[in-house]
Amino acid sequence: MRFLDRLFDLHVMSPGQHAVGQALTGDPVKRQIGLTLATQNLERAYAWLEGQLAGRTWATGADFTLADFSCRH
């Protein structure tokens, strides 16, 4: 459970936050770099998650856990 919680925080939420942070600078070059890096990282994380979570209702098994909350907020 803790592994998936960390994965969602570090490999899903962080790239999105990085892209937003770069966009807020107002610099079009930084905006594009942030968007490109976030897209690459999110595509990699989502591809891994799709394979790991296929057929599951919740991230770590039959019950809703911290890992599920982490990926939904």
C-alpha positions in Angstrom: 0.0 0.0 0.0 2.7 2.5 1.0 4.6 1.8 -2.3 1.5 2.7 -4.4 0.9 5.8 -2.2 4.4 7.0 -2.9 4.2 6.1 -6.5 1.0 8.3 -6.9 2.6 11.2 -5.0 6.1 11.1 -6.7 5.3 9.9 -10.2 1.8 11.2 -10.9 1.2 14.3 -8.7 4.8 15.7 -8.8 5.1 15.9 -12.7 1.7 17.7 -12.8 2.8 20.2 -10.1 6.2 20.7 -11.9 4.4 21.5 -15.2 2.1 24.0 -13.4 5.1 25.6 -11.7 6.9 26.1 -14.9 3.8 27.5 -16.6 3.4 30.1 -13.8 6.8 31.5 -14.5 5.4 33.2 -17.7 8.5 32.0 -19.7 7.3 30.1 -22.8 10.5 28.0 -22.9 10.2 26.9 -19.3 6.5 26.3 -19.9 7.3 23.9 -22.8 10.1 22.2 -20.9 7.8 21.6 -17.9 5.0 20.3 -20.1 7.3 18.0 -22.1 8.9 16.5 -18.9 5.5 16.1 -17.2 4.0 14.4 -20.2 6.9 11.9 -20.5 6.9 11.1 -16.8 3.1 10.7 -16.6 2.9 8.5 -19.7 5.6 6.2 -18.1 3.8 6.1 -14.7 0.3 5.6 -16.2 1.6 2.8 -18.5 3.1 1.0 -15.5 -0.1 1.5 -13.4 -2.3 0.3 -16.2 -0.5 -3.0 -16.2 -0.3 -3.4 -12.4 -3.9 -2.3 -11.7 -5.7 -4.1 -14.5 -8.8 -6.0 -13.2 -8.7 -4.4 -9.7 -11.3 -2.3 -8.1 -8.9 -0.7 -5.7 -5.1 -0.1 -5.9 -4.0 -2.7 -3.3 -6.8 -5.2 -3.2 -10.4 -5.6 -2.2 -10.5 -2.6 0.2 -10.1 1.2 -0.2 -6.8 2.2 1.3 -4.5 5.2 1.6 -3.1 4.4 -1.9 -6.6 4.9 -3.4 -7.0 8.2 -1.6 -3.6 9.3 -2.8 -4.5 8.8 -6.4 -7.9 10.5 -6.2 -7.1 13.8 -4.5 
